[in-house]
């Protein structure tokens, strides 16, 4: 070995010895990033992902090496703790929402208190590994911290070393980023809430940096509806001409009573377990109602609040976070405003939780509700169950208030007792399900939905007794899918021969929709494909409202030919379903990388027939985003309310 190599090796070993705390922390954090990738099902990750994660960690922490040992050791431990907490938060969020925390979601951090029991149930026993290193590193670094600070004369050398690390790491990230852009195109860096390209190729930490950059760029961008206004007006003018207007005005003059059922999925309706009906009251109601059995949830990260928003506005959820929080200052043409302009005496909303949850106290007045009945105003917490008021008590108090309203009125009730993690007191669990037949979470879900159905049955009986059912249109639907159980539970419960795949999992995300007309008129099962965007235009038709001054993206389910529903967040943008096919877009945003399935056979089919639907889905979602971002409805509707 030449003297030059010996000197370089000696310098390198010396640098490693004096910076062992810095190197150990970053090595451990790279392993934690790999652990996160494994835990969310992305695998061990590519070599590029590992190197990109190491690069960003070194960039964020290399400045600490210029500090005296004691200060830098404690700062490095703090850095380890902060990154570990971020990874844990991402992991828990991913388990619930199947996506990573984005910047807009941070504005919803106040919602965590209301769902603390849900968060606790997301923890897995191996999650402690994210903090296991502190058991060893804390005492070891305490010993290191007692070393003497570096002599001042060496600070300049350390600054040069830091600069070298920064240059190498920035070049490494730049190379990885350019390689990814060459392989996946510009779509790799947009829609990060559903697009896993950055997550898989550059890691979770770089995901957050790109997300932060996108958020900053969007918040400083000058958004305008001007370039798309004419196209939107022409599209809406054509959209209003849909169908022959069957059933138009059939419900004119009647009350509208809407019930949004928490986490009620379609697969639970009409089924039994051990000879017991899970939803006997809904099953009975279906016989005298219009029942839509191909009604898909289209929620985003706002979950329950997104379901409300779509059903009341027929606009798509926000790409990140909840519209109720991110866009609560917008002007809306919500269903309460439209009904009020067409003779309704008032609109009232009931929810057995605090008014601040999902920012409802700010959003409901913007949507035209005259009164919000909640635990701080109008509802009495006489029976607590889970997150708030029990469904039984909620329905009793709703009925008491409905009898006081002057018809025709609109009431909107959001139930709560079947909320994740679906845990009920023993006396409320009335299904007989032997221990071990299914996972505890799935059993809890079935018990919760059975209880919610019982409470709904009592509500139906009360409406009949008060004479309200014969003078009202009653709408009942599920807000979103449940979560927490295994695919094996569903496969066994439904008697499926094959395990769930991406397509069949999305197919099961249907929720029930029932529309009960006075006297049970025009009852029957309607197999048209639709989603939560479609309730608004369907009710507009039933109540005989003038559509010429309305803007909505949904379709009237009673007059639609080939149904259509587009998705976001839980399925990549561009995913859609019709009566015949289900197109599941690729997470890299490239149409050809997606897959189309025949809904009758479940088999993959040629992509070409899905191309127009893909373009339509992307256009609708993008235009809805633009309307929300620019508060564009007042520009599209001459007289909004």
ABEGO torsion letter per residue (X at the ends): XBAAAAAAAAAAAAAAAAAAAAAAAAAAAAAAAAAAAAAAGAEAEBAAAAAAAAAAAAAAAAAAAABBAAAAAAAAAAAAAAAAAAAAAAAAAAAAAGBBBBAAAAAAAAAAAAAAAAAAAABBAAAAAAAAAAAAAAAAAAAAAABBBBBAAAAAAAAAAAAAAAAAAAAAAAAAAAAAAAAAEAAAABGAAABAAAAAAAEAAAAAAAAAAAAAAAAABBBBAAAAAAAAAAAAAAAAABEAGBGBGAABGBBBBBBBBBGBBAAABGBBBGGBBABAAAAAAAAABBBBAABBBABBAAEAAAAAAAAAAGBBBBABEBAAAAAAABBBBBAAAAAAAAGBABBBBBBABBAABGGAAAAAAAAGBABBBBAABGBBBABBBEABBBAAAAAAAAAAAAAABBOBBBBBBBBAAABOAGBBBAAABABBBBBGABBAAAAAAAAAAAAAAAAAAAAAAAAAAAGAAAABBBBBBBABBBBGBBAAAAAAAAGBABBBBAAAAAAAABBBBBBBBBGGBGBEBBABBBBAAAAAAAAAAAAGBBAAABBBABBBAAABBBBBBBBBGABBBGBBBBAABBBBBBAAGBAAABBBBBAAAGBBBBAAAAAAAAAAAAAAAAAAAAAAAAGAAAAABABAX
